[in-house]
């Protein structure tokens, strides 16, 4: 798929879910705050409970850019953990390496963050990690590989080039952007995580399956 096609796809999905998945999609949503297609401007009939829960689950999955099987596995882990399942779910997802690369301002979108990891530009505690789903533990450090620091995307990031399109840096990470490094200080709390999701609806979706 070409870059233009991927951008168009993300924009269309953003409009369908009502959330901006990329900075470009955010601009489109400002201009066209309705779903795509010929019926996008018309008022929808009332969605069923299932449809509402399904859409909320799709919202969460889209924001992290993960497959259904991945989300289901993390849900099962969240369900077996102490505390509220929905909050556990978001907190576990937020400790993924690609999510923290994005929150740190190294990337502009989740897709770009994932690409940086897969293309072997990211170290965790000095060790190369190329799995976007790798889950960090509090105290671990993310750092851009020294040989990659001079590449343009990382130079842009180090200069704060993505700050204008990203949410404020959350307090569960300590970022030194000019050094392209960040530390996961502690486990995130759901209320701090910058994702749009009614987590209880996601729990209800899976509970009904």
C-alpha positions in Angstrom: 0.0 0.0 0.0 1.4 3.4 -0.9 1.9 6.2 1.6 -1.0 8.2 0.1 -3.3 5.1 0.3 -2.3 4.5 3.9 -3.0 8.1 4.8 -6.4 8.0 3.1 -7.2 4.7 4.9 -6.3 6.1 8.3 -8.3 9.2 7.7 -11.4 7.2 6.6 -11.0 5.0 9.7 -10.7 8.1 11.9 -13.9 9.5 10.6 -15.7 6.2 11.0 -14.6 5.9 14.6 -14.8 9.6 15.4 -11.3 9.9 16.7 -8.1 11.3 15.1 -5.6 8.5 14.5 -3.0 10.8 12.9 -2.3 14.5 12.9 -3.6 14.7 9.3 -6.8 12.9 10.2 -7.3 15.4 13.0 -7.4 18.2 10.4 -9.9 16.3 8.3 -12.1 15.7 11.3 -12.2 19.4 12.0 -13.5 20.0 8.5 -15.7 16.9 8.2 -16.9 15.8 11.7 -19.1 13.0 10.3 -18.6 9.4 9.1 -17.4 8.8 5.5 -19.7 7.7 2.7 -22.9 9.1 1.2 -24.8 8.6 4.5 -22.1 10.2 6.7 -24.0 13.5 7.1 -27.3 11.9 7.9 -28.3 11.1 11.5 -27.7 7.5 12.3 -30.4 5.3 13.7 -29.8 4.4 17.3 -27.1 1.8 17.5 -27.6 -1.5 19.3 -25.7 -2.1 22.5 -23.5 -4.6 20.6 -22.7 -2.0 18.0 -21.8 0.6 20.6 -19.5 -1.9 22.4 -18.0 -3.1 19.1 -17.2 0.5 18.0 -15.5 1.3 21.4 -13.4 -1.9 21.1 -12.4 -0.9 17.5 -11.5 2.6 18.8 -9.1 1.2 21.3 -7.6 -1.3 18.9 -7.1 1.4 16.2 -5.4 3.8 18.6 -2.8 1.3 19.4 -2.7 -0.1 15.8 -2.9 -3.7 17.0 -4.6 -6.9 15.7 -7.7 -8.3 17.3 -5.8 -11.4 18.6 -3.3 -9.1 20.3 -6.0 -7.1 22.0 -7.8 -10.2 23.1 -4.6 -11.6 24.7 -4.0 -8.4 26.6 -7.6 -8.4 27.7 -7.4 -11.9 29.1 -4.3 -10.8 31.1 -6.0 -7.7 32.3 -9.0 -9.8 33.4 -6.8 -12.0 35.5 -5.0 -9.2 37.2 -6.0 -7.4 40.3 -8.0 -4.2 39.9 -10.5 -3.1 37.2 -10.2 -5.0 34.0 -10.8 -2.0 31.7 -8.2 0.1 33.4 -5.7 -2.7 33.5 -6.2 -3.2 29.8 -5.3 0.3 28.8 -2.4 0.4 31.3 -0.9 -2.8 29.9 -1.3 -1.5 26.3 0.4 1.7 27.3 3.5 0.0 28.4 4.1 -1.4 24.9 7.4 -0.1 23.4 5.8 1.5 20.4 3.3 3.4 22.5 6.1 4.8 24.7 8.2 5.7 21.7 5.2 7.8 20.5 4.4 9.3 23.9 8.1 10.3 24.2 7.8 12.4 21.1 10.3 10.3 19.0 7.6 9.7 16.4 4.6 11.6 15.1 2.1 8.6 14.8 1.8 5.2 16.3 2.6 3.7 12.9 5.8 5.6 12.7 6.7 4.6 16.2 6.2 0.9 15.3 8.3 1.3 12.2 11.2 2.8 14.2 11.1 -0.3 16.5 10.7 -2.8 13.7 13.6 -1.2 11.7 15.9 -1.7 14.7 16.5 1.9 15.7 15.4 1.5 19.4 17.2 0.2 22.4 15.8 -0.8 25.8 18.4 -0.6 28.6 21.1 -0.7 25.8 19.7 -3.8 24.2 18.2 -3.7 20.7 14.5 -4.5 20.7 12.6 -4.9 17.4 9.2 -6.0 18.8 6.6 -3.2 19.1 4.7 -5.3 21.6 7.6 -5.5 24.0 6.3 -4.4 27.4 8.6 -2.2 29.5 8.9 -2.4 33.2 9.2 0.6 35.4 12.8 1.8 35.5 13.7 0.7 32.0 15.1 3.2 29.5 14.3 3.6 25.9 17.0 5.2 23.7 17.5 5.7 20.0 20.5 3.6 18.7 23.5 5.9 18.5 24.0 5.1 14.8 20.4 6.2 14.1 20.5 9.5 16.0 21.8 11.4 13.0 18.9 10.3 10.7 16.5 13.0 9.8 13.4 11.7 11.5 15.3 11.5 14.8 16.9 14.9 14.4 13.4 16.3 13.8 12.2 14.6 17.0 15.1 15.7 19.1 14.4 19.3 18.1 10.8 18.9 19.3 9.3 18.7 15.8 6.4 16.6 17.0 5.4 18.5 20.1 2.7 20.5 18.3 0.7 17.4 17.3 1.1 15.2 20.3 -0.6 15.3 23.7 1.5 16.7 26.6 4.1 14.3 27.9 2.5 12.1 30.6 4.0 12.0 34.0 4.7 8.2 34.0 7.6 8.8 31.7 10.7 11.0 32.1 11.8 12.2 28.7 15.1 13.9 27.6 14.1 14.7 24.1 17.4 16.3 23.1 19.1 13.0 24.1 16.4 10.9 22.5 15.9 8.9 25.6 13.1 8.2 28.0 12.5 6.2 31.2 9.3 4.5 32.2 9.1 5.9 35.8 6.1 3.9 36.9 3.1 2.0 35.6 0.6 4.4 33.9 -2.8 5.1 35.4 -5.8 4.9 33.1 -6.8 8.5 33.7 -3.4 9.7 32.5 -3.2 7.8 29.3 -4.1 9.9 26.2 -6.5 7.5 24.5 -10.2 8.0 23.9 -12.0 5.0 25.1 -14.9 4.0 27.4 -13.1 1.0 28.7 -16.1 -0.5 30.5 -17.8 -0.9 27.1 -14.7 -2.9 25.8 -15.0 -5.1 28.9 -18.7 -5.7 28.2 -17.9 -6.5 24.6 -15.5 -9.3 25.5 -17.7 -10.5 28.4 -20.6 -11.1 26.0 -18.4 -13.1 23.5 
